[in-house]
Amino acid sequence: MIDAHPYNRIGQPADIGKLAVWLASDESDYITGVTIFADGGMTLYPGFADNG
C-alpha cells in the first residue's frame, strides 16, 4: 500500500489533528465553504477515483 501512496506513508491521526488545529486558528479565518482533503495526495492517484 505504501508503494502506491503518493506521499509514501500512511496517514496518522496527528495529520488530521494538525489540520483541525489550523482550522481553529486565526490563520484560517478567510477559509469558508471548502472541502479539504487530508489524504497525502490519494485523491490525485489515478486508480483512487474508480476504486481500482
C-alpha atoms as an extended CHARMM CRD file, in Angstrom:
* protein
*
        52  EXT
         1         1  MET       CA              0.0000000000        0.0000000000        0.0000000000  PROA      1               0.0000000000
         2         2  ILE       CA              2.7930000000        2.4430000000        0.8460000000  PROA      2               0.0000000000
         3         3  ASP       CA              4.3660000000        1.8990000000       -2.5850000000  PROA      3               0.0000000000
         4         4  ALA       CA              1.1140000000        3.0040000000       -4.2200000000  PROA      4               0.0000000000
         5         5  HSD       CA              0.6580000000        6.0320000000       -1.9780000000  PROA      5               0.0000000000
         6         6  PRO       CA              1.8190000000        9.3470000000       -3.5000000000  PROA      6               0.0000000000
         7         7  TYR       CA              3.1830000000       10.6620000000       -0.1800000000  PROA      7               0.0000000000
         8         8  ASN       CA              4.9890000000        7.3750000000        0.6050000000  PROA      8               0.0000000000
         9         9  ARG       CA              3.4500000000        6.9550000000        4.0310000000  PROA      9               0.0000000000
        10        10  ILE       CA              0.1090000000        6.1350000000        5.6000000000  PROA      10              0.0000000000
        11        11  GLY       CA             -1.7480000000        8.9770000000        7.2900000000  PROA      11              0.0000000000
        12        12  GLN       CA             -1.7190000000        9.2780000000       11.0570000000  PROA      12              0.0000000000
        13        13  PRO       CA             -4.3300000000       10.7400000000       13.4130000000  PROA      13              0.0000000000
        14        14  ALA       CA             -1.9330000000       13.6340000000       14.0730000000  PROA      14              0.0000000000
        15        15  ASP       CA             -2.2530000000       14.6500000000       10.4060000000  PROA      15              0.0000000000
        16        16  ILE       CA             -5.9580000000       15.3190000000       10.9410000000  PROA      16              0.0000000000
        17        17  GLY       CA             -5.2740000000       16.9030000000       14.3310000000  PROA      17              0.0000000000
        18        18  LYS       CA             -2.8500000000       19.4010000000       12.7970000000  PROA      18              0.0000000000
        19        19  LEU       CA             -5.4480000000       20.3520000000       10.2030000000  PROA      19              0.0000000000
        20        20  ALA       CA             -8.1370000000       20.7640000000       12.8670000000  PROA      20              0.0000000000
        21        21  VAL       CA             -5.8540000000       22.9830000000       14.9600000000  PROA      21              0.0000000000
        22        22  TRP       CA             -5.0300000000       25.1050000000       11.9300000000  PROA      22              0.0000000000
        23        23  LEU       CA             -8.7070000000       25.4500000000       11.0080000000  PROA      23              0.0000000000
        24        24  ALA       CA             -9.4680000000       26.5760000000       14.5550000000  PROA      24              0.0000000000
        25        25  SER       CA             -6.6830000000       29.1580000000       14.4690000000  PROA      25              0.0000000000
        26        26  ASP       CA             -6.7450000000       32.7530000000       13.2740000000  PROA      26              0.0000000000
        27        27  GLU       CA             -4.5520000000       31.7310000000       10.3260000000  PROA      27              0.0000000000
        28        28  SER       CA             -7.5500000000       30.1330000000        8.6230000000  PROA      28              0.0000000000
        29        29  ASP       CA            -10.0170000000       32.9790000000        9.2060000000  PROA      29              0.0000000000
        30        30  TYR       CA            -10.5640000000       33.5360000000        5.4580000000  PROA      30              0.0000000000
        31        31  ILE       CA            -11.4100000000       29.8720000000        4.7370000000  PROA      31              0.0000000000
        32        32  THR       CA            -15.1080000000       29.3300000000        4.0160000000  PROA      32              0.0000000000
        33        33  GLY       CA            -17.1020000000       26.5790000000        2.3400000000  PROA      33              0.0000000000
        34        34  VAL       CA            -14.3120000000       24.3510000000        1.1150000000  PROA      34              0.0000000000
        35        35  THR       CA            -13.5460000000       20.6600000000        1.2700000000  PROA      35              0.0000000000
        36        36  ILE       CA            -10.0050000000       19.9870000000        2.4210000000  PROA      36              0.0000000000
        37        37  PHE       CA             -8.6230000000       16.5770000000        1.5530000000  PROA      37              0.0000000000
        38        38  ALA       CA             -6.0450000000       15.4350000000        4.1020000000  PROA      38              0.0000000000
        39        39  ASP       CA             -5.1330000000       12.2700000000        2.2580000000  PROA      39              0.0000000000
        40        40  GLY       CA             -1.4910000000       12.6690000000        1.2680000000  PROA      40              0.0000000000
        41        41  GLY       CA             -2.4110000000       13.0040000000       -2.3950000000  PROA      41              0.0000000000
        42        42  MET       CA             -4.5600000000        9.8870000000       -2.7630000000  PROA      42              0.0000000000
        43        43  THR       CA             -7.3400000000       11.8440000000       -4.4950000000  PROA      43              0.0000000000
        44        44  LEU       CA             -4.7950000000       12.5390000000       -7.2560000000  PROA      44              0.0000000000
        45        45  TYR       CA             -3.8680000000        8.8630000000       -7.5990000000  PROA      45              0.0000000000
        46        46  PRO       CA             -5.2300000000        7.5640000000      -10.9560000000  PROA      46              0.0000000000
        47        47  GLY       CA             -6.9720000000        4.4670000000       -9.5850000000  PROA      47              0.0000000000
        48        48  PHE       CA             -8.4310000000        6.0990000000       -6.4960000000  PROA      48              0.0000000000
        49        49  ALA       CA            -11.4600000000        7.6720000000       -8.1700000000  PROA      49              0.0000000000
        50        50  ASP       CA            -12.7650000000        4.3780000000       -9.5460000000  PROA      50              0.0000000000
        51        51  ASN       CA            -11.5370000000        2.0720000000       -6.7370000000  PROA      51              0.0000000000
        52        52  GLY       CA             -9.1420000000        0.3290000000       -8.9780000000  PROA      52              0.0000000000
